[in-house]
Amino acid sequence: VEKNEKEIRDLAVQYMKNVYKTEVNVIEVYPAQNAAVVYVESTQEPIFQTSVIVPVNSKEQTLVGIDEVYSMDGKVEGAILGGLYHMAYEEEFKVLDEFIQAELEKYPVAGITKESLHLSDDGYKTPYYYINITQLQFPEVFSAYMGNQNITSSELRELFEEANQQSENSKAHVYICLYMTEKYQDADKEVADSIINDFNELQGVAPGKYYINIYPNLILHRNGQGVTKEGNSNSEGTGGIESITK
């Protein structure tokens, strides 16, 4: 992978352009078994991050052709939809951004570093939350985007709202993930409960199911999950709740 990194990057960029009509920049390249996992980010709206898999022949140390580059089933589609959802409800997500900034001033929590953003799930991301959607939830929206990359935010909003009215399952999931600021500090349930209570009173955010988790100060680099000071993975955090529907 290291030997052929430039070619691997080029293949990932070309794959996204050919299959999803989307220009991307490469964030990071990681070696895997007989493959490279390439994390990419779109260069314009819809803004999202996802990953592409470029197979390699480890024995002969050669690359495959563009036809053998692939992504996990539904992974890129869901990531694109996350970016489209943010486009459709941009003003509402500004309300969420302002809420989180206010909470950061009230409680000893912070977001993940920008350098580690790609470790969390695909889609639209900030250091404090990400939007998770599957293609199965909004197939009409994804088809509309693939048919017209110049689709407007108002057109997207109309499509999302129509889908929301048709099915309760057509809800975007928004995961708010905050981390304790003190080094080696485990997650604080009282802080989590306070933030959850504040969020319950919040009005004007985008429709969806919101999940709030407060994590320890440390994370595992390979997956972005919180880690206790004893070294145990803590993917659930403390004070996480099933969902708040807005």
Backbone as JSON, one array per atom type, in Angstrom:
{
  "sequence": "VEKNEKEIRDLAVQYMKNVYKTEVNVIEVYPAQNAAVVYVESTQEPIFQTSVIVPVNSKEQTLVGIDEVYSMDGKVEGAILGGLYHMAYEEEFKVLDEFIQAELEKYPVAGITKESLHLSDDGYKTPYYYINITQLQFPEVFSAYMGNQNITSSELRELFEEANQQSENSKAHVYICLYMTEKYQDADKEVADSIINDFNELQGVAPGKYYINIYPNLILHRNGQGVTKEGNSNSEGTGGIESITK",
  "N": [[0.83, -1.2, 0.0], [1.89, 1.27, 0.84], [3.9, 1.56, -1.06], [2.45, 1.93, -3.4], [0.83, 4.14, -2.98], [0.09, 6.63, -4.19], [-1.1, 5.84, -6.63], [-3.18, 4.32, -5.6], [-4.7, 6.28, -4.28], [-5.5, 7.78, -6.51], [-7.09, 5.9, -7.86], [-9.22, 5.59, -6.06], [-10.37, 8.17, -6.08], [-11.14, 8.31, -8.77], [-13.0, 6.23, -8.87], [-15.12, 7.2, -7.24], [-15.91, 9.36, -8.79], [-16.69, 8.11, -11.18], [-18.72, 6.26, -10.41], [-20.43, 7.55, -8.56], [-20.6, 10.14, -9.4], [-19.24, 12.21, -8.14], [-16.91, 14.52, -6.94], [-14.02, 14.04, -5.01], [-11.7, 14.44, -2.25], [-8.84, 12.78, -0.97], [-8.56, 11.67, 2.33], [-7.18, 9.9, 4.05], [-5.17, 6.94, 3.87], [-5.33, 3.56, 4.59], [-3.67, 0.48, 5.24], [-5.0, -2.79, 4.6], [-6.08, -6.24, 4.76], [-4.94, -7.58, 1.87], [-5.78, -5.28, 0.56], [-6.44, -1.73, 0.33], [-7.85, 0.69, 2.43], [-9.49, 3.54, 1.7], [-10.1, 6.67, 2.84], [-12.32, 9.24, 2.08], [-13.42, 12.59, 1.21], [-16.05, 14.66, 0.13], [-15.76, 17.37, -2.22], [-17.48, 19.45, -2.56], [-20.89, 20.57, -1.94], [-23.23, 17.87, -1.87], [-21.76, 17.72, 1.36], [-19.77, 15.21, 2.68], [-18.26, 12.33, 4.26], [-16.66, 9.24, 3.47], [-15.68, 5.84, 2.72], [-13.55, 3.96, 0.51], [-12.67, 0.88, -1.04], [-9.71, -0.4, -2.21], [-8.54, -3.07, -3.84], [-5.51, -5.0, -3.53], [-2.76, -6.89, -4.84], [-1.07, -8.66, -2.76], [0.95, -10.55, -2.87], [2.25, -10.22, -5.34], [2.62, -7.58, -5.18], [1.1, -5.65, -6.59], [-1.41, -3.52, -8.13], [-5.01, -3.58, -8.63], [-7.3, -3.14, -11.42], [-9.41, -0.27, -12.2], [-11.99, -1.27, -12.35], [-12.25, -3.12, -10.34], [-12.27, -1.82, -7.96], [-14.16, -0.98, -5.07], [-16.97, -0.34, -2.83], [-18.4, -0.78, 0.45], [-21.6, -2.33, 0.68], [-24.15, -0.07, 0.25], [-22.87, 1.86, 1.76], [-21.6, 4.24, 0.74], [-23.82, 5.4, -0.46], [-25.48, 5.95, 1.76], [-23.85, 7.79, 3.07], [-23.77, 9.93, 1.27], [-26.48, 10.66, 1.36], [-26.61, 11.61, 3.98], [-25.18, 14.0, 3.72], [-26.88, 15.3, 1.92], [-29.14, 15.58, 3.5], [-28.3, 17.41, 5.39], [-27.96, 19.61, 3.71], [-30.65, 20.07, 3.02], [-31.77, 20.87, 5.43], [-30.29, 23.02, 6.43], [-30.47, 25.46, 7.93], [-31.77, 24.59, 10.24], [-29.85, 22.87, 11.28], [-27.97, 24.71, 12.01], [-29.12, 25.69, 14.32], [-28.76, 23.47, 15.97], [-25.95, 23.45, 16.01], [-25.43, 25.84, 17.42], [-26.61, 25.23, 19.85], [-24.96, 23.13, 20.78], [-22.5, 24.46, 21.04], [-23.13, 26.16, 23.14], [-23.53, 24.28, 25.18], [-20.95, 23.27, 25.44], [-19.71, 25.35, 26.73], [-20.93, 25.26, 29.17], [-20.44, 22.76, 30.32], [-17.86, 20.27, 31.11], [-16.93, 19.2, 28.46], [-15.99, 18.17, 25.13], [-15.53, 18.12, 21.53], [-14.62, 15.58, 19.08], [-11.33, 15.46, 17.62], [-10.57, 17.17, 14.55], [-8.85, 15.77, 12.95], [-9.48, 13.18, 13.51], [-11.99, 12.71, 12.58], [-12.76, 11.04, 10.46], [-12.78, 8.54, 11.56], [-15.18, 7.9, 12.72], [-18.63, 6.96, 11.94], [-19.82, 6.96, 8.48], [-20.88, 9.78, 6.42], [-22.43, 13.05, 6.76], [-20.47, 15.09, 8.83], [-19.48, 16.64, 11.89], [-17.15, 17.86, 14.38], [-18.72, 17.25, 16.56], [-21.1, 15.91, 16.05], [-22.78, 13.5, 13.91], [-24.59, 12.67, 10.92], [-26.64, 9.99, 10.26], [-27.87, 7.95, 7.78], [-29.65, 5.59, 5.8], [-29.77, 4.25, 2.48], [-32.1, 2.84, 2.07], [-33.97, 4.17, 3.56], [-34.52, 6.58, 2.26], [-34.91, 6.24, -0.7], [-35.92, 7.6, -2.95], [-34.91, 10.16, -2.7], [-32.17, 9.76, -3.01], [-32.09, 8.77, -5.63], [-33.03, 11.01, -7.0], [-30.92, 12.8, -6.59], [-28.8, 11.47, -7.9], [-29.74, 11.67, -10.44], [-29.62, 14.35, -10.88], [-27.21, 16.4, -10.09], [-27.31, 19.04, -9.45], [-29.47, 19.55, -7.9], [-31.66, 21.45, -5.82], [-31.59, 22.79, -2.43], [-34.15, 23.29, -1.46], [-35.7, 21.64, -3.06], [-34.73, 19.18, -2.25], [-35.51, 19.22, 0.44], [-38.29, 19.11, 0.21], [-38.61, 16.53, -0.83], [-37.53, 14.95, 1.27], [-39.32, 15.6, 3.34], [-41.71, 14.62, 2.34], [-41.16, 11.87, 2.33], [-40.83, 11.48, 5.09], [-43.43, 11.86, 5.99], [-44.72, 9.69, 4.92], [-43.7, 7.42, 6.14], [-42.86, 6.31, 9.39], [-40.45, 5.18, 9.83], [-38.76, 6.5, 8.18], [-36.71, 8.33, 9.19], [-34.08, 10.49, 9.8], [-31.06, 9.73, 11.53], [-29.35, 11.29, 14.09], [-26.34, 11.55, 15.63], [-25.06, 12.7, 18.52], [-21.98, 13.22, 19.85], [-19.95, 13.59, 22.49], [-16.98, 14.34, 24.39], [-15.25, 13.87, 27.46], [-13.31, 16.51, 28.88], [-11.11, 16.41, 30.58], [-8.01, 14.79, 31.01], [-7.78, 11.26, 30.9], [-10.23, 11.0, 32.11], [-13.22, 9.34, 32.94], [-16.48, 8.91, 31.46], [-19.09, 11.11, 32.51], [-22.05, 10.62, 34.1], [-23.88, 12.42, 35.2], [-23.32, 14.8, 33.86], [-24.0, 13.97, 31.29], [-26.78, 13.47, 31.61], [-27.66, 16.07, 32.19], [-27.12, 17.44, 29.79], [-28.8, 16.03, 28.08], [-31.3, 16.7, 29.18], [-31.29, 19.46, 28.65], [-31.33, 19.35, 25.88], [-33.81, 18.21, 25.37], [-35.49, 20.36, 25.73], [-34.97, 21.91, 23.59], [-35.87, 23.65, 20.65], [-36.64, 23.78, 17.13], [-34.74, 22.29, 15.69], [-33.61, 20.06, 13.06], [-35.93, 17.6, 11.77], [-35.88, 14.28, 13.12], [-34.28, 11.4, 14.67], [-32.55, 11.68, 17.59], [-29.51, 10.9, 19.16], [-27.72, 10.9, 22.12], [-24.52, 10.83, 23.46], [-22.07, 10.72, 25.97], [-18.65, 10.47, 26.17], [-15.58, 8.92, 27.45], [-12.36, 10.57, 27.99], [-10.4, 9.51, 26.36], [-9.81, 7.92, 23.15], [-10.05, 5.06, 20.95], [-7.83, 4.73, 18.34], [-8.33, 3.22, 16.06], [-11.07, 3.02, 15.7], [-12.42, 5.17, 16.78], [-13.86, 4.96, 19.15], [-14.8, 5.58, 22.58], [-12.57, 5.19, 25.38], [-12.05, 3.71, 28.53], [-10.15, 4.69, 31.5], [-8.97, 2.4, 32.35], [-8.45, 1.12, 30.07], [-10.43, -0.18, 28.67], [-12.66, -0.67, 25.96], [-15.35, 1.52, 25.25], [-17.95, 1.74, 23.76], [-20.57, 2.52, 24.09], [-20.61, 4.75, 25.7], [-21.55, 6.96, 28.4], [-24.68, 7.61, 29.79], [-25.96, 7.66, 27.41], [-28.84, 7.6, 25.33], [-31.77, 5.91, 24.07], [-33.29, 7.24, 21.99], [-34.24, 10.56, 21.0], [-36.96, 11.94, 19.61], [-37.45, 14.38, 17.23]],
  "CA": [[0.0, 0.0, 0.0], [2.78, 2.43, 0.89], [4.62, 1.63, -2.33], [1.55, 2.34, -4.48], [-0.2, 5.0, -2.39], [-0.42, 7.64, -5.14], [-2.02, 5.17, -7.56], [-4.36, 3.93, -4.83], [-5.49, 7.5, -4.12], [-6.09, 8.13, -7.81], [-8.15, 4.94, -8.14], [-10.37, 5.9, -5.2], [-10.98, 9.4, -6.6], [-11.78, 7.98, -10.04], [-14.16, 5.39, -8.56], [-16.2, 8.05, -6.76], [-16.37, 10.17, -9.92], [-17.36, 7.26, -12.16], [-19.91, 5.57, -9.9], [-21.33, 8.43, -7.81], [-20.59, 11.48, -10.01], [-18.85, 13.09, -7.04], [-15.49, 14.83, -6.78], [-13.59, 13.88, -3.62], [-10.3, 14.48, -1.86], [-8.46, 11.67, -0.1], [-8.18, 12.08, 3.68], [-6.21, 8.98, 4.63], [-5.11, 5.6, 3.28], [-4.92, 2.57, 5.58], [-3.5, -0.88, 4.73], [-5.87, -3.85, 5.11], [-5.67, -7.53, 4.18], [-5.07, -7.6, 0.41], [-6.52, -4.11, 0.12], [-6.25, -0.46, 1.01], [-9.08, 1.4, 2.73], [-9.22, 4.94, 1.38], [-11.12, 7.58, 3.37], [-12.45, 10.38, 1.18], [-14.39, 13.62, 1.56], [-16.51, 15.38, -1.05], [-15.17, 18.7, -2.34], [-18.55, 20.44, -2.58], [-22.15, 19.99, -1.46], [-23.36, 17.55, -0.45], [-20.51, 17.44, 2.08], [-19.82, 13.95, 3.4], [-17.07, 11.49, 4.27], [-16.93, 7.82, 3.34], [-14.46, 5.09, 2.41], [-13.5, 3.13, -0.7], [-11.71, -0.22, -0.89], [-8.91, -0.67, -3.4], [-7.83, -4.35, -3.66], [-4.11, -5.09, -3.98], [-2.17, -8.23, -4.88], [0.04, -8.56, -1.81], [2.03, -11.46, -3.26], [3.0, -9.63, -6.44], [2.72, -6.15, -4.88], [0.53, -4.91, -7.7], [-2.77, -3.03, -7.94], [-6.03, -4.04, -9.57], [-7.82, -2.08, -12.27], [-10.49, 0.54, -11.65], [-13.23, -2.06, -12.32], [-12.31, -3.95, -9.13], [-12.42, -0.95, -6.79], [-15.54, -1.09, -4.61], [-17.31, 0.16, -1.49], [-19.32, -1.66, 1.14], [-22.96, -2.18, 0.19], [-24.95, 0.99, 0.84], [-22.07, 2.76, 2.6], [-21.46, 5.55, 0.11], [-25.16, 5.94, -0.65], [-25.91, 6.52, 3.03], [-23.03, 8.96, 3.36], [-24.27, 11.01, 0.41], [-27.77, 11.09, 1.9], [-26.34, 12.44, 5.15], [-24.84, 15.33, 3.22], [-28.08, 15.89, 1.32], [-30.04, 15.95, 4.59], [-27.79, 18.66, 5.95], [-28.3, 20.65, 2.74], [-32.08, 20.35, 3.07], [-32.12, 21.47, 6.72], [-29.1, 23.75, 6.85], [-30.78, 26.42, 8.99], [-32.08, 23.83, 11.46], [-28.61, 22.36, 11.85], [-27.31, 25.84, 12.67], [-29.68, 25.7, 15.67], [-28.05, 22.42, 16.71], [-24.57, 23.91, 16.22], [-25.44, 26.85, 18.48], [-26.91, 24.52, 21.11], [-23.77, 22.39, 21.23], [-21.49, 25.42, 21.5], [-23.55, 26.61, 24.46], [-23.29, 23.19, 26.12], [-19.5, 23.18, 25.66], [-19.34, 26.37, 27.69], [-21.55, 24.93, 30.46], [-20.0, 21.47, 30.87], [-16.48, 19.93, 30.74], [-16.95, 18.27, 27.33], [-15.46, 18.69, 23.87], [-15.75, 17.23, 20.4], [-13.47, 14.83, 18.59], [-10.46, 16.3, 16.8], [-10.87, 17.11, 13.12], [-7.99, 14.74, 12.37], [-10.06, 11.86, 13.79], [-13.39, 12.67, 12.14], [-13.04, 9.93, 9.54], [-12.85, 7.28, 12.29], [-16.57, 7.6, 13.06], [-19.43, 6.48, 10.82], [-19.84, 7.78, 7.28], [-21.95, 10.75, 6.26], [-22.09, 14.42, 7.12], [-19.89, 15.04, 10.16], [-18.75, 17.74, 12.53], [-16.48, 17.27, 15.55], [-19.66, 17.03, 17.66], [-22.21, 15.02, 15.68], [-22.85, 13.06, 12.52], [-25.92, 12.29, 10.44], [-26.62, 8.62, 9.76], [-29.05, 7.61, 6.99], [-29.44, 4.51, 4.84], [-30.47, 4.44, 1.21], [-33.42, 2.23, 2.17], [-34.89, 5.12, 4.17], [-34.87, 7.65, 1.33], [-34.44, 5.87, -2.04], [-36.33, 8.59, -3.94], [-34.0, 11.29, -2.59], [-30.89, 9.39, -3.61], [-32.29, 8.7, -7.09], [-33.15, 12.38, -7.5], [-29.58, 13.38, -6.62], [-28.02, 10.83, -8.96], [-30.24, 12.17, -11.72], [-29.36, 15.79, -11.01], [-26.3, 16.85, -9.02], [-27.59, 20.44, -9.17], [-30.73, 19.64, -7.17], [-31.59, 22.52, -4.83], [-31.91, 22.42, -1.06], [-35.61, 23.31, -1.3], [-36.21, 20.42, -3.69], [-34.36, 18.08, -1.35], [-36.34, 19.3, 1.63], [-39.63, 18.62, -0.16], [-38.53, 15.07, -0.95], [-37.35, 14.38, 2.6], [-40.55, 15.78, 4.12], [-42.69, 13.68, 1.8], [-40.8, 10.55, 2.83], [-41.11, 11.46, 6.52], [-44.88, 11.75, 6.19], [-45.17, 8.38, 4.46], [-43.24, 6.33, 7.0], [-42.2, 6.67, 10.64], [-39.08, 4.66, 9.75], [-37.95, 7.41, 7.36], [-36.18, 9.37, 10.06], [-32.62, 10.56, 9.89], [-30.5, 9.55, 12.87], [-28.28, 12.25, 14.36], [-25.6, 11.1, 16.81], [-24.26, 13.73, 19.19], [-20.92, 12.5, 20.57], [-19.06, 14.52, 23.18], [-15.94, 13.67, 25.17], [-14.79, 14.6, 28.64], [-12.12, 17.3, 28.54], [-9.98, 16.11, 31.46], [-7.26, 13.62, 30.59], [-8.05, 9.99, 31.58], [-11.5, 11.05, 32.83], [-14.31, 8.54, 32.4], [-17.7, 9.68, 31.18], [-19.83, 11.55, 33.69], [-23.47, 10.45, 33.84], [-24.61, 13.64, 35.56], [-23.14, 15.72, 32.74], [-24.82, 13.44, 30.19], [-28.19, 13.7, 31.91], [-27.93, 17.5, 32.09], [-27.15, 17.79, 28.37], [-30.03, 15.43, 27.55], [-32.41, 17.54, 29.64], [-31.24, 20.7, 27.87], [-31.73, 19.07, 24.5], [-35.25, 17.97, 25.35], [-36.17, 21.64, 25.69], [-34.55, 22.63, 22.38], [-36.82, 23.73, 19.54], [-36.14, 24.31, 15.86], [-33.75, 21.46, 15.01], [-34.13, 19.27, 11.94], [-36.63, 16.39, 12.2], [-35.05, 13.09, 13.15], [-34.05, 10.75, 15.95], [-31.27, 12.17, 18.1], [-28.88, 10.05, 20.17], [-26.7, 11.69, 22.81], [-23.58, 10.04, 24.24], [-20.89, 11.36, 26.53], [-17.6, 9.46, 26.19], [-14.36, 9.26, 28.21], [-11.42, 11.48, 27.35], [-9.55, 8.79, 25.42], [-10.47, 7.14, 22.11], [-9.25, 4.11, 20.19], [-7.57, 5.32, 17.03], [-8.83, 2.4, 14.95], [-12.52, 3.11, 15.47], [-13.0, 6.38, 17.35], [-14.68, 4.69, 20.33], [-14.25, 6.01, 23.85], [-11.84, 4.18, 26.15], [-11.91, 4.04, 29.95], [-8.75, 4.81, 31.92], [-8.43, 1.05, 32.51], [-8.12, 0.62, 28.74], [-11.54, -0.91, 28.08], [-13.46, 0.05, 24.97], [-16.64, 1.94, 25.79], [-18.66, 2.25, 22.59], [-21.87, 3.06, 24.47], [-20.5, 5.97, 26.45], [-22.36, 6.98, 29.62], [-25.79, 8.54, 29.66], [-26.55, 7.58, 26.08], [-30.25, 7.23, 25.38], [-32.2, 5.24, 22.85], [-33.5, 8.28, 20.98], [-35.17, 11.66, 21.21], [-37.51, 12.25, 18.3], [-37.81, 15.79, 17.04]],
  "C": [[0.88, 1.26, 0.0], [3.48, 2.64, -0.44], [3.75, 2.24, -3.43], [0.51, 3.37, -4.03], [-0.75, 6.02, -3.39], [-1.42, 7.02, -6.1], [-3.31, 4.76, -6.86], [-5.28, 5.14, -4.62], [-6.21, 7.85, -5.41], [-7.24, 7.19, -8.16], [-9.41, 5.24, -7.32], [-11.11, 7.14, -5.7], [-11.74, 9.11, -7.88], [-13.03, 7.15, -9.83], [-15.34, 6.26, -8.13], [-16.76, 8.92, -7.89], [-17.16, 9.33, -10.91], [-18.69, 6.74, -11.66], [-20.91, 6.53, -9.27], [-21.32, 9.88, -8.3], [-20.18, 12.55, -9.01], [-17.34, 13.27, -7.01], [-15.12, 14.73, -5.31], [-12.1, 14.14, -3.48], [-10.03, 13.3, -0.93], [-8.0, 12.23, 1.25], [-7.03, 11.23, 4.2], [-6.29, 7.65, 3.89], [-4.58, 4.64, 4.34], [-4.74, 1.2, 4.92], [-4.51, -1.82, 5.38], [-5.4, -5.15, 4.46], [-5.99, -7.55, 2.69], [-5.86, -6.41, -0.11], [-6.0, -2.87, 0.83], [-7.61, 0.16, 1.23], [-8.78, 2.89, 2.6], [-10.39, 5.79, 1.89], [-11.13, 8.84, 2.52], [-13.5, 11.35, 1.7], [-14.76, 14.37, 0.29], [-15.96, 16.81, -1.03], [-16.21, 19.8, -2.38], [-19.84, 19.77, -2.11], [-22.68, 18.96, -2.45], [-22.02, 17.18, 0.18], [-20.68, 16.15, 2.87], [-18.45, 13.29, 3.37], [-17.49, 10.04, 4.15], [-15.62, 7.11, 3.03], [-14.65, 4.2, 1.19], [-12.44, 2.07, -0.5], [-11.03, -0.48, -2.23], [-8.14, -1.98, -3.18], [-6.39, -4.27, -4.17], [-3.7, -6.56, -3.98], [-0.92, -8.21, -4.01], [1.23, -9.41, -2.25], [2.9, -10.83, -4.34], [3.21, -8.13, -6.25], [2.27, -5.29, -6.06], [-0.9, -4.49, -7.37], [-3.72, -3.66, -8.95], [-6.43, -2.87, -10.46], [-8.98, -1.36, -11.59], [-11.78, -0.27, -11.5], [-13.36, -2.89, -11.04], [-12.33, -3.13, -7.84], [-13.89, -0.99, -6.37], [-15.73, -0.4, -3.26], [-18.29, -0.82, -0.87], [-20.75, -1.32, 0.74], [-23.72, -1.09, 0.96], [-24.17, 2.05, 1.6], [-21.98, 4.16, 2.0], [-22.83, 6.2, -0.08], [-25.67, 6.62, 0.62], [-25.14, 7.78, 3.38], [-23.5, 10.17, 2.55], [-25.59, 11.55, 0.94], [-27.6, 11.94, 3.16], [-25.99, 13.86, 4.75], [-26.03, 16.04, 2.62], [-29.06, 16.34, 2.4], [-29.6, 17.26, 5.23], [-28.08, 19.83, 5.01], [-29.77, 21.06, 2.88], [-32.48, 21.1, 4.34], [-30.95, 22.28, 7.29], [-29.38, 24.71, 8.0], [-31.07, 25.72, 10.31], [-30.81, 23.27, 12.09], [-27.76, 23.49, 12.45], [-27.83, 25.98, 14.11], [-28.97, 24.66, 16.54], [-26.61, 22.84, 16.99], [-24.49, 24.89, 17.37], [-25.71, 26.21, 19.83], [-25.66, 23.82, 21.64], [-22.7, 23.35, 21.73], [-21.84, 25.95, 22.89], [-23.29, 25.54, 25.52], [-21.8, 23.03, 26.43], [-19.03, 24.21, 26.68], [-19.86, 26.05, 29.1], [-20.92, 23.71, 31.13], [-18.59, 21.13, 30.37], [-16.41, 18.86, 29.64], [-16.42, 18.97, 26.08], [-15.81, 17.72, 22.76], [-14.5, 16.46, 20.05], [-12.59, 15.76, 17.75], [-10.81, 16.14, 15.32], [-10.06, 16.01, 12.43], [-8.58, 13.35, 12.54], [-11.48, 11.71, 13.28], [-13.71, 11.44, 11.3], [-13.14, 8.59, 10.26], [-14.29, 6.9, 12.64], [-17.33, 7.2, 11.8], [-19.44, 7.48, 9.67], [-20.98, 8.79, 7.31], [-21.48, 12.16, 6.5], [-21.61, 14.42, 8.57], [-19.39, 16.42, 10.6], [-17.99, 17.1, 13.69], [-17.43, 16.87, 16.67], [-20.81, 16.09, 17.32], [-22.05, 14.55, 14.24], [-24.26, 12.59, 12.2], [-25.82, 10.91, 9.81], [-27.94, 8.3, 9.07], [-28.69, 6.44, 6.09], [-30.24, 4.8, 3.57], [-31.89, 3.9, 1.27], [-34.45, 3.19, 2.76], [-35.39, 6.16, 3.17], [-34.41, 7.32, -0.1], [-34.78, 6.93, -3.1], [-35.38, 9.8, -3.91], [-32.67, 10.97, -3.26], [-31.0, 9.34, -5.14], [-32.37, 10.09, -7.69], [-31.78, 13.04, -7.59], [-28.74, 12.78, -7.74], [-28.47, 11.29, -10.34], [-29.93, 13.63, -11.96], [-28.51, 16.27, -9.85], [-26.51, 18.32, -8.65], [-28.93, 20.62, -8.45], [-30.6, 20.66, -6.03], [-31.96, 22.02, -3.44], [-33.42, 22.4, -0.82], [-36.24, 22.08, -1.93], [-35.91, 19.2, -2.82], [-35.27, 18.06, -0.13], [-37.75, 18.76, 1.36], [-39.65, 17.1, -0.25], [-38.39, 14.4, 0.41], [-38.64, 14.46, 3.41], [-41.65, 14.84, 3.63], [-42.42, 12.27, 2.31], [-41.1, 10.42, 4.32], [-42.59, 11.27, 6.82], [-45.4, 10.36, 5.85], [-44.8, 7.27, 5.42], [-42.52, 6.86, 8.23], [-40.75, 6.21, 10.63], [-38.16, 5.57, 8.95], [-37.52, 8.6, 8.2], [-34.66, 9.33, 10.01], [-32.2, 10.36, 11.34], [-29.32, 10.51, 13.03], [-27.63, 11.85, 15.68], [-24.73, 12.24, 17.33], [-23.26, 13.01, 20.1], [-19.95, 13.5, 21.17], [-18.13, 13.75, 24.12], [-15.52, 14.53, 26.35], [-13.47, 15.31, 28.33], [-10.9, 16.94, 29.37], [-9.32, 14.8, 31.05], [-7.55, 12.42, 31.5], [-9.4, 9.97, 32.31], [-12.55, 10.18, 32.15], [-15.54, 9.42, 32.2], [-18.48, 9.95, 32.46], [-21.32, 11.49, 33.4], [-24.27, 11.7, 34.18], [-24.51, 14.68, 34.45], [-24.02, 15.27, 31.57], [-26.3, 13.73, 30.41], [-28.56, 15.18, 31.77], [-28.03, 17.94, 30.62], [-28.42, 17.24, 27.71], [-31.25, 16.26, 27.95], [-32.46, 18.86, 28.87], [-31.74, 20.47, 26.45], [-33.23, 18.83, 24.38], [-36.05, 19.26, 25.25], [-35.89, 22.42, 24.41], [-35.62, 22.54, 21.3], [-36.09, 24.17, 18.27], [-35.06, 23.5, 15.18], [-34.41, 20.65, 13.89], [-34.89, 18.05, 12.47], [-35.7, 15.18, 12.16], [-35.02, 12.48, 14.53], [-32.64, 11.1, 16.41], [-30.79, 11.26, 19.22], [-27.74, 10.85, 20.79], [-25.83, 10.75, 23.65], [-22.43, 10.91, 24.72], [-19.84, 10.26, 26.72], [-16.45, 9.88, 27.1], [-13.45, 10.18, 27.4], [-10.6, 10.8, 26.25], [-10.39, 8.08, 24.35], [-9.49, 6.14, 21.52], [-9.07, 4.66, 18.78], [-8.21, 4.52, 15.9], [-10.32, 2.55, 14.7], [-13.18, 4.33, 16.11], [-13.85, 6.17, 18.58], [-13.97, 5.19, 21.6], [-13.58, 4.86, 24.58], [-11.77, 4.63, 27.61], [-10.45, 4.12, 30.32], [-8.12, 3.45, 32.19], [-8.08, 0.43, 31.16], [-9.24, -0.14, 28.07], [-12.29, -0.04, 27.08], [-14.84, 0.34, 25.54], [-17.46, 2.57, 24.68], [-19.99, 2.89, 22.96], [-21.77, 4.41, 25.17], [-21.27, 5.85, 27.76], [-23.47, 7.99, 29.43], [-26.4, 8.55, 28.29], [-27.99, 7.11, 26.2], [-30.66, 6.63, 24.05], [-32.46, 6.24, 21.75], [-34.42, 9.36, 21.53], [-35.68, 12.04, 19.83], [-37.93, 13.7, 18.26], [-38.62, 15.95, 15.76]]
}
